[in-house]
Amino acid sequence: MNVDLADSDLALAIGKRLEARYRHIHAAMADLPICNPVLSVAATGFRAFSGRAFGIVTTPWSMNLVALDFPDAPPAAPAAMGTTVRIGLPVGEVDFISGELDTIGRVDSCSLLSPVFEFATMEAALETAEGAIRAFFDPSALQPPPAPRLVSIGATCCAANSASTRRR
């Protein structure tokens, strides 16, 4: 089996496992005022990169880019819980906060939005998550479009006007 495909499948499985853990957490938090009642929990765009699983986790209280170690693989460099870890992604260096989640293990998180009251629907939140994960892993997604080429038509236009004026 292709190693990249196996890593991609494993990254998706890690995302689903993390999603299930956050659903369990949400059950205890659902009535808190920091929760957007129209949102649920979703893992979006999980993929393998540099030996870890990366993706976006959307919850009723936040949207985070997360990085997790693959099971049975060399772990990321040790970091104390709550410290900042800088991770190189295709878009550039990104700061994450190192953490630990029961039944999951180490989860490095980069907060994208918290709280998440700007979303009126889960679909809108998922569209944002999909766009964000693309931006982190496709640097060209953040590049402004090329400036339009300037075409000098003034001289041609004026020359045509001069010629038609001379004919009269």
Disulfide bonds with the S-S distance in Angstrom:
none
